[in-house]
Amino acid sequence: MLNIKNLNFSYQYQDFFINVGLLLWVAIFNTYSLPGNIWLTYASCILALGLCLLPVFIFSFVKTRLKTTLTKKQYALYWCLAYLVLLPVFIIIVINCKLAKLEDSIFISTALAALALELMLIGNQYYQKKVQHIKWIKKIGLENAVLITIILLAATISVMAVSSLENPIYQRKGFRLVGFEFDAKMLVHNFGTFLSFFSQFLIMYLCGYLLFFINSRFLVSKILKERGLLIYLFTLSATVAILYPLFAQVLISLPINTVFGRDIFVANPFELENAFGAFAIMLISLPVVLALQWGKQNNRILALEKEKSQNELDLLKQQLNPHFFFNTLNNLYALSLQKSEKTPESILQLSELMRYTIYKGQEKTVKLSQELDYIEDYIRLQQIRLRKTLHFEFNKQVDNDQIDIAPLLLIVFIENAFKHGIEPAEDAASLKLSLISDRDAFIFTCENSFDPEEIQESRGIGINNLKKRLELLYPNRYTLHISAIGNIFKAELKLRIA
């Protein structure tokens, strides 16, 4: 793996930090129930549980590095070694060492929690990469997700209520309790009762959802956003005053209100307890609603930024192609003046270069091998028309030339080397290229001779466009160093592809 410094490997240790949080919460929950000095007990819990989870911590700490250096099969092998082999071994070691006054079940449950957390992180990563971009998933949104959850919750409680009907354990003085039961036969035989329970539970939850919906679509998005906090609170109070007696009367009228346990709602619909329930739903849902509004606004901003970046990139490509076109016309003109026998062949090669520029240059990515062939053809044509001696060297250490890169990135350095250094030279000139690449990154270096007296701060539109393209295509994944020492001009591009 290439050692490319100064590139931003953000969130590299995020999973490690989350696992540390898991350790601290388990230690906290088990500290206050143990005798002795509370801080000493807390430290001993962290030590014992930390040793138990040591394979998890080590793996999560180097996870990002393993993903970039190993194949999928190798990474899966390391994962199994950490979670399925070493983690159970460390549990046994810690239990036998008795490092803290904790029950053996706590170590086992902590290890299972760490495994469950890792599986959730894997699932979340898969969701972000594969699932959330599916069109019908994106259309669901948070509000619809809440509605679906409410329907499923009503159905689940109704199934458990029907399954508990004939169980004497859940009978209390003429009332029924909902037990954590599932009986398919009871559900089939009492399907009408299930529908009755389901419709009533659904009405109950939909009243709360309607308050959430009003808060989301009107009170927060319109009133709070446009009129401020004070008007929002007054409008919220007025909305609750209008709706809560009506909702309370509907819920009181439901037969299910007196079936399970006790009266779910106060008999008088105007009781303030019912109003407090409505206020609680509105205020508790406020963070969720604000997060929903922020998410929508952020998505709109990201979409606009993406559109803006694409427009800028298209403009840069339009500027780049004429730039290369003028250079190639100059090459052809020079060959015609020399009346060279290689002119027809050179015209054919120039047409191939132009074909690559026009067609491949419009694609998002090309293979590194195609870009290298393009560079070599360009240099071959330049050497034909030059009258002076060119000392050319191209050092390539390429592990995989089938990696994808943006087209016409590297040729800019070489064009500028010829235009500003090699062509103006009176005597022999030099050009030294170097490419070191693996499957994830590469370092490209271009060194050419030049006349220090003629160097200018501006190196043409090519380099400027290249910097803008890199910032749009590979933000925080590249470094570009340009320097001039003596009569050697050097440009070095370090780029992380993956």
C-alpha positions as CSV (number, residue, x, y, z in Angstrom):
1,M,0.0,0.0,0.0
2,L,1.3,3.4,-0.9
3,N,2.1,5.8,1.9
4,I,0.4,8.9,0.8
5,K,0.6,11.6,3.5
6,N,-1.7,14.5,4.1
7,L,-4.7,12.7,2.7
8,N,-7.9,12.9,4.8
9,F,-8.8,9.5,6.2
10,S,-11.9,10.8,8.0
11,Y,-13.8,8.6,10.4
12,Q,-11.0,5.9,10.3
13,Y,-11.5,5.1,14.0
14,Q,-15.2,5.7,14.2
15,D,-16.1,2.0,14.9
16,F,-13.4,1.8,17.5
17,F,-14.9,4.8,19.3
18,I,-18.4,3.3,19.2
19,N,-17.1,0.1,20.8
20,V,-15.4,2.1,23.5
21,G,-18.8,3.7,24.2
22,L,-20.3,0.2,24.5
23,L,-17.7,-0.8,27.0
24,L,-18.2,2.4,29.1
25,W,-22.0,2.0,29.2
26,V,-21.8,-1.7,30.3
27,A,-19.3,-0.6,33.0
28,I,-21.6,2.2,34.2
29,F,-24.6,-0.1,34.4
30,N,-22.7,-2.6,36.5
31,T,-20.8,-0.1,38.7
32,Y,-23.5,1.2,41.0
33,S,-24.8,-2.3,41.9
34,L,-21.4,-3.4,43.3
35,P,-20.0,-2.6,46.8
36,G,-16.9,-0.7,47.6
37,N,-15.2,2.4,46.2
38,I,-17.4,3.4,43.3
39,W,-14.5,4.8,41.1
40,L,-12.3,1.8,41.9
41,T,-15.2,-0.5,41.0
42,Y,-15.7,1.4,37.8
43,A,-12.1,1.1,36.8
44,S,-12.0,-2.6,37.5
45,C,-15.1,-3.1,35.4
46,I,-13.5,-1.2,32.5
47,L,-10.3,-3.2,32.9
48,A,-12.0,-6.6,33.0
49,L,-14.5,-5.9,30.2
50,G,-11.8,-4.1,28.1
51,L,-9.6,-7.3,28.3
52,C,-12.7,-9.3,27.3
53,L,-13.3,-7.1,24.2
54,L,-9.6,-6.7,23.4
55,P,-9.9,-8.6,20.0
56,V,-12.8,-6.3,19.1
57,F,-10.9,-3.2,19.9
58,I,-7.9,-4.2,17.9
59,F,-9.9,-5.2,14.9
60,S,-12.1,-2.1,15.0
61,F,-9.0,0.1,15.3
62,V,-7.3,-1.3,12.2
63,K,-10.6,-2.1,10.3
64,T,-10.2,0.7,7.7
65,R,-6.6,-0.3,7.0
66,L,-7.6,-3.9,6.6
67,K,-10.3,-3.0,4.1
68,T,-7.9,-1.1,1.9
69,T,-5.1,-3.6,2.0
70,L,-6.8,-7.0,2.0
71,T,-9.1,-8.8,-0.4
72,K,-12.7,-9.5,0.7
73,K,-11.9,-13.1,1.5
74,Q,-8.8,-12.1,3.6
75,Y,-10.8,-9.4,5.4
76,A,-13.6,-12.0,6.2
77,L,-11.0,-14.4,7.6
78,Y,-9.6,-11.7,9.9
79,W,-13.2,-10.8,11.0
80,C,-14.0,-14.4,11.8
81,L,-10.7,-14.7,13.7
82,A,-11.4,-11.7,15.8
83,Y,-15.1,-12.2,16.6
84,L,-15.7,-16.0,16.4
85,V,-12.3,-17.3,17.7
86,L,-10.4,-14.8,19.8
87,L,-13.4,-13.1,21.4
88,P,-14.7,-16.4,23.0
89,V,-11.1,-17.3,24.0
90,F,-10.6,-14.0,25.8
91,I,-14.0,-14.4,27.6
92,I,-12.8,-17.7,29.0
93,I,-9.5,-16.2,30.1
94,V,-11.2,-13.2,31.8
95,I,-13.8,-15.4,33.6
96,N,-11.1,-17.7,34.9
97,C,-8.9,-14.7,36.1
98,K,-11.7,-13.1,38.1
99,L,-10.4,-9.6,37.5
100,A,-13.6,-7.9,38.7
101,K,-16.6,-8.8,40.9
102,L,-18.8,-9.5,37.9
103,E,-21.0,-12.4,37.1
104,D,-19.9,-14.7,34.2
105,S,-23.1,-13.9,32.3
106,I,-22.1,-10.2,32.2
107,F,-18.9,-11.0,30.2
108,I,-20.9,-13.3,27.9
109,S,-23.6,-10.7,27.3
110,T,-21.1,-8.0,26.7
111,A,-19.3,-10.1,24.1
112,L,-22.7,-10.8,22.4
113,A,-23.5,-7.1,22.5
114,A,-20.2,-6.3,20.8
115,L,-21.0,-8.9,18.1
116,A,-24.5,-7.5,17.7
117,L,-23.1,-4.0,17.4
118,E,-20.6,-5.1,14.7
119,L,-23.4,-6.7,12.7
120,M,-25.5,-3.6,13.0
121,L,-22.5,-1.5,11.7
122,I,-22.1,-3.9,8.8
123,G,-25.9,-3.7,8.1
124,N,-25.8,0.1,8.3
125,Q,-22.8,0.2,5.9
126,Y,-24.6,-2.1,3.5
127,Y,-27.8,0.1,3.8
128,Q,-25.8,3.3,3.0
129,K,-24.1,1.8,0.0
130,K,-26.8,-0.4,-1.5
131,V,-30.3,0.0,0.0
132,Q,-30.9,3.7,0.7
133,H,-30.2,4.6,-3.0
134,I,-33.1,2.4,-4.2
135,K,-35.8,4.7,-5.5
136,W,-38.8,3.2,-3.6
137,I,-36.8,3.2,-0.4
138,K,-35.9,6.9,-0.9
139,K,-39.6,7.7,-1.4
140,I,-40.7,6.2,1.9
141,G,-39.2,9.0,4.1
142,L,-39.4,9.4,7.8
143,E,-43.1,10.3,8.0
144,N,-44.1,7.2,6.1
145,A,-41.7,5.1,8.1
146,V,-43.4,6.3,11.3
147,L,-46.8,5.4,9.8
148,I,-45.6,1.9,8.8
149,T,-44.2,1.4,12.3
150,I,-47.5,2.4,13.9
151,I,-49.4,0.0,11.7
152,L,-47.0,-2.8,12.5
153,L,-47.1,-2.0,16.2
154,A,-50.9,-2.0,16.2
155,A,-50.9,-5.4,14.4
156,T,-48.3,-6.9,16.8
157,I,-50.2,-5.8,20.0
158,S,-53.4,-7.1,18.5
159,V,-51.9,-10.5,17.8
160,M,-50.5,-10.7,21.3
161,A,-53.9,-9.6,22.8
162,V,-55.8,-12.3,20.8
163,S,-53.2,-14.9,21.7
164,S,-53.7,-14.1,25.4
165,L,-57.5,-14.3,25.4
166,E,-57.9,-17.7,27.1
167,N,-54.8,-17.7,29.2
168,P,-55.9,-17.3,32.9
169,I,-52.5,-15.7,33.7
170,Y,-53.6,-12.5,32.0
171,Q,-57.0,-12.2,33.6
172,R,-57.3,-9.6,36.4
173,K,-60.7,-8.9,38.0
174,G,-62.7,-8.8,34.8
175,F,-59.9,-7.1,32.8
176,R,-57.5,-8.6,30.3
177,L,-53.8,-8.0,30.1
178,V,-51.8,-8.2,26.9
179,G,-49.2,-11.0,27.3
180,F,-46.1,-11.6,25.2
181,E,-47.7,-14.5,23.5
182,F,-48.2,-15.7,19.9
183,D,-50.7,-18.5,19.1
184,A,-51.5,-19.0,15.4
185,K,-54.6,-21.2,16.2
186,M,-56.1,-18.5,18.5
187,L,-55.4,-15.9,15.8
188,V,-57.3,-18.0,13.2
189,H,-60.2,-18.9,15.4
190,N,-60.6,-15.3,16.7
191,F,-59.7,-13.4,13.5
192,G,-62.7,-11.1,13.9
193,T,-61.6,-10.1,17.4
194,F,-58.1,-9.5,16.0
195,L,-59.5,-7.1,13.4
196,S,-61.6,-5.3,16.1
197,F,-58.5,-5.0,18.3
198,F,-56.3,-3.9,15.4
199,S,-58.7,-1.2,14.2
200,Q,-59.1,0.2,17.7
201,F,-55.3,0.2,18.5
202,L,-54.7,1.7,15.0
203,I,-57.2,4.5,15.7
204,M,-55.5,5.1,19.0
205,Y,-52.0,5.4,17.5
206,L,-53.2,7.4,14.5
207,C,-54.5,10.1,16.8
208,G,-50.9,10.5,18.0
209,Y,-49.6,10.3,14.5
210,L,-51.9,13.0,13.3
211,L,-50.5,15.4,16.0
212,F,-47.0,14.4,14.8
213,F,-48.0,15.0,11.2
214,I,-49.5,18.5,11.9
215,N,-46.4,19.4,13.9
216,S,-44.1,18.2,11.0
217,R,-45.9,19.5,8.0
218,F,-47.4,22.8,9.3
219,L,-46.2,24.0,12.7
220,V,-42.5,23.4,12.3
221,S,-42.0,23.8,8.6
222,K,-44.2,26.9,8.3
223,I,-44.8,28.6,11.7
224,L,-41.5,27.9,13.5
225,K,-39.4,28.4,10.4
226,E,-41.0,31.6,9.2
227,R,-42.6,33.2,12.3
228,G,-40.2,32.2,15.2
229,L,-40.4,30.2,18.4
230,L,-43.0,32.4,20.3
231,I,-45.6,32.2,17.6
232,Y,-44.9,28.5,17.2
233,L,-45.6,27.9,20.9
234,F,-48.8,29.9,20.8
235,T,-50.0,28.1,17.6
236,L,-49.0,24.7,19.1
237,S,-51.1,25.6,22.2
238,A,-54.1,26.6,20.0
239,T,-53.8,23.4,18.0
240,V,-53.8,21.2,21.1
241,A,-56.8,23.1,22.5
242,I,-58.8,22.4,19.3
243,L,-57.9,18.8,18.9
244,Y,-57.4,17.2,22.2
245,P,-61.0,17.1,23.4
246,L,-62.1,15.7,20.1
247,F,-59.4,13.0,20.1
248,A,-60.1,12.2,23.7
249,Q,-63.8,11.7,23.1
250,V,-63.0,9.4,20.1
251,L,-60.6,7.3,22.2
252,I,-62.9,7.2,25.3
253,S,-65.7,5.8,23.0
254,L,-63.5,2.9,21.9
255,P,-64.6,-0.4,23.5
256,I,-61.0,-1.4,24.0
257,N,-60.7,1.5,26.5
258,T,-62.2,-0.7,29.2
259,V,-61.0,-4.1,28.1
260,F,-57.4,-4.1,29.0
261,G,-56.1,-3.4,32.5
262,R,-58.0,-0.1,33.4
263,D,-59.4,2.9,31.7
264,I,-56.7,4.0,29.3
265,F,-58.1,7.5,29.0
266,V,-59.7,9.8,31.6
267,A,-63.5,9.6,31.2
268,N,-63.9,13.4,30.8
269,P,-62.5,14.4,27.4
270,F,-61.7,17.9,28.8
271,E,-59.5,16.7,31.6
272,L,-56.1,18.4,31.4
273,E,-54.4,15.0,31.6
274,N,-55.5,14.4,28.1
275,A,-54.1,17.8,27.0
276,F,-50.8,17.0,28.6
277,G,-50.7,13.8,26.6
278,A,-51.2,15.7,23.4
279,F,-48.6,18.3,24.4
280,A,-46.2,15.5,25.2
281,I,-46.6,13.9,21.7
282,M,-46.0,17.3,20.0
283,L,-42.9,18.2,22.1
284,I,-41.4,14.8,22.2
285,S,-41.7,14.5,18.4
286,L,-40.2,18.0,17.9
287,P,-36.5,16.7,17.7
288,V,-37.6,14.1,15.2
289,V,-39.5,16.7,13.2
290,L,-36.5,19.1,13.3
291,A,-34.2,16.3,12.2
292,L,-36.6,15.5,9.3
293,Q,-36.8,19.2,8.2
294,W,-33.0,19.4,8.4
295,G,-32.5,16.3,6.4
296,K,-34.8,17.5,3.6
297,Q,-33.0,20.9,3.5
298,N,-29.6,19.3,3.6
299,N,-30.6,16.9,0.7
300,R,-31.7,19.9,-1.3
301,I,-28.4,21.7,-0.6
302,L,-26.4,18.6,-1.5
303,A,-28.4,18.2,-4.7
304,L,-27.7,21.8,-5.7
305,E,-24.0,21.5,-4.9
306,K,-23.8,18.3,-6.9
307,E,-25.5,20.0,-9.9
308,K,-23.2,23.0,-9.5
309,S,-20.1,20.8,-9.4
310,Q,-21.2,18.8,-12.4
311,N,-21.8,22.1,-14.4
312,E,-18.3,23.3,-13.3
313,L,-16.8,20.0,-14.4
314,D,-18.5,20.1,-17.8
315,L,-17.2,23.7,-18.3
316,L,-13.7,22.6,-17.4
317,K,-13.8,19.8,-19.9
318,Q,-15.0,22.2,-22.6
319,Q,-12.0,24.4,-21.8
320,L,-9.6,21.5,-21.7
321,N,-10.5,20.0,-25.1
322,P,-9.9,23.2,-27.1
323,H,-6.6,23.6,-25.2
324,F,-5.4,20.3,-26.4
325,F,-6.8,20.8,-29.8
326,F,-4.8,24.0,-30.3
327,N,-1.6,22.2,-29.2
328,T,-2.1,19.3,-31.6
329,L,-2.8,21.8,-34.5
330,N,0.6,23.4,-33.7
331,N,2.2,20.0,-33.8
332,L,0.7,19.2,-37.2
333,Y,1.7,22.7,-38.5
334,A,5.3,22.1,-37.4
335,L,5.5,18.7,-39.2
336,S,4.1,20.2,-42.5
337,L,6.8,22.9,-42.4
338,Q,9.5,20.3,-42.1
339,K,7.9,18.4,-45.0
340,S,8.5,15.3,-43.0
341,E,7.8,11.8,-44.5
342,K,6.2,11.0,-41.2
343,T,3.5,13.7,-41.7
344,P,0.8,11.3,-42.9
345,E,1.5,8.8,-40.1
346,S,1.6,11.7,-37.6
347,I,-1.8,13.0,-38.8
348,L,-3.3,9.5,-38.3
349,Q,-1.8,9.4,-34.8
350,L,-3.1,12.8,-34.1
351,S,-6.5,11.8,-35.1
352,E,-6.3,8.9,-32.7
353,L,-5.4,11.3,-29.9
354,M,-8.2,13.6,-30.8
355,R,-10.6,10.6,-30.8
356,Y,-9.5,9.7,-27.3
357,T,-9.8,13.3,-26.2
358,I,-13.3,13.8,-27.6
359,Y,-14.9,10.4,-26.7
360,K,-13.0,9.1,-23.8
361,G,-12.6,12.5,-22.3
362,Q,-16.4,12.7,-21.9
363,E,-16.6,9.5,-19.9
364,K,-16.5,9.6,-16.1
365,T,-13.5,7.2,-15.9
366,V,-11.1,5.3,-18.1
367,K,-8.6,2.5,-17.4
368,L,-5.2,3.6,-16.3
369,S,-3.7,1.5,-19.2
370,Q,-5.7,3.7,-21.7
371,E,-4.4,6.9,-20.1
372,L,-0.8,5.5,-20.3
373,D,-1.2,4.6,-24.0
374,Y,-2.5,8.0,-24.7
375,I,0.5,9.6,-22.9
376,E,3.0,7.5,-24.8
377,D,1.4,8.3,-28.2
378,Y,1.4,12.0,-27.4
379,I,5.1,11.9,-26.4
380,R,6.0,9.9,-29.6
381,L,4.4,12.6,-31.7
382,Q,6.2,15.3,-29.9
383,Q,9.5,13.6,-30.4
384,I,8.9,13.3,-34.1
385,R,8.6,17.1,-34.6
386,L,11.3,18.2,-32.2
387,R,14.6,19.1,-33.8
388,K,16.5,19.0,-30.5
389,T,17.6,16.0,-28.5
390,L,15.1,14.9,-25.8
391,H,16.4,12.8,-23.0
392,F,13.2,10.9,-22.1
393,E,12.6,8.4,-19.3
394,F,9.4,6.8,-18.1
395,N,9.6,4.7,-14.9
396,K,6.5,2.6,-14.4
397,Q,5.8,0.5,-11.3
398,V,2.2,-0.4,-11.8
399,D,0.6,-3.3,-9.9
400,N,-2.8,-3.0,-11.7
401,D,-3.2,-0.9,-14.8
402,Q,-7.0,-1.6,-14.9
403,I,-7.9,0.7,-12.1
404,D,-10.4,3.5,-13.1
405,I,-9.3,7.1,-13.1
406,A,-10.7,10.3,-14.5
407,P,-9.6,10.8,-18.1
408,L,-7.0,13.4,-19.2
409,L,-5.6,14.0,-15.7
410,L,-1.9,13.1,-16.3
411,I,-1.5,14.5,-19.8
412,V,-1.8,18.1,-18.5
413,F,1.6,17.8,-16.8
414,I,3.3,16.6,-20.0
415,E,1.6,19.2,-22.2
416,N,2.9,21.9,-19.9
417,A,6.4,20.3,-19.8
418,F,6.6,20.5,-23.6
419,K,5.1,24.0,-23.9
420,H,6.9,25.8,-21.2
421,G,10.2,23.8,-20.8
422,I,11.1,21.5,-23.7
423,E,10.0,23.5,-26.8
424,P,11.6,26.9,-25.7
425,A,14.9,25.1,-24.9
426,E,17.8,26.0,-27.2
427,D,19.8,22.9,-26.6
428,A,19.0,19.3,-25.4
429,A,16.0,19.0,-23.0
430,S,15.0,16.3,-20.6
431,L,11.7,14.8,-19.5
432,K,11.4,12.2,-16.7
433,L,8.1,10.6,-15.8
434,S,7.4,8.3,-12.9
435,L,4.3,6.3,-12.0
436,I,4.0,4.2,-8.9
437,S,0.6,2.6,-8.5
438,D,-1.3,-0.1,-6.7
439,R,-5.0,-0.9,-6.8
440,D,-6.0,2.0,-4.5
441,A,-3.7,4.9,-5.2
442,F,-0.9,6.2,-7.4
443,I,1.9,8.8,-7.4
444,F,2.7,10.4,-10.7
445,T,5.8,12.6,-11.1
446,C,6.7,14.8,-14.0
447,E,10.2,16.4,-14.1
448,N,11.3,18.5,-17.1
449,S,14.1,21.0,-17.8
450,F,13.4,24.7,-18.3
451,D,15.0,28.0,-18.5
452,P,14.7,29.7,-15.0
453,E,14.7,33.1,-16.5
454,E,11.6,32.4,-18.5
455,I,9.5,30.7,-15.7
456,Q,6.2,32.4,-15.1
457,E,3.8,32.0,-12.2
458,S,1.0,31.0,-14.6
459,R,1.5,27.6,-16.2
460,G,-1.4,27.9,-18.6
461,I,-5.1,27.0,-18.2
462,G,-4.2,23.3,-18.1
463,I,-2.7,23.2,-14.6
464,N,-5.4,25.5,-13.3
465,N,-8.2,23.4,-14.7
466,L,-6.5,20.3,-13.4
467,K,-6.6,21.6,-9.8
468,K,-10.3,22.5,-10.1
469,R,-11.1,19.0,-11.6
470,L,-9.2,17.3,-8.8
471,E,-11.1,19.3,-6.2
472,L,-14.4,18.3,-7.8
473,L,-13.6,14.7,-8.5
474,Y,-11.3,13.7,-5.6
475,P,-11.9,16.1,-2.7
476,N,-9.6,15.4,0.2
477,R,-8.1,12.5,-1.7
478,Y,-5.2,14.1,-3.5
479,T,-2.1,16.3,-3.0
480,L,-0.5,18.3,-5.8
481,H,3.0,19.6,-5.3
482,I,4.7,21.9,-7.9
483,S,8.3,23.1,-7.4
484,A,11.2,24.5,-9.4
485,I,14.8,23.7,-8.3
486,G,17.6,25.0,-10.5
487,N,16.6,24.3,-14.1
488,I,14.3,21.4,-13.2
489,F,10.5,21.9,-12.9
490,K,8.8,19.1,-11.0
491,A,5.1,18.3,-10.5
492,E,3.9,15.5,-8.3
493,L,0.4,14.2,-8.0
494,K,-0.6,11.8,-5.2
495,L,-4.1,10.4,-5.7
496,R,-6.1,7.9,-3.7
497,I,-8.6,6.2,-6.0
498,A,-10.5,4.0,-3.5
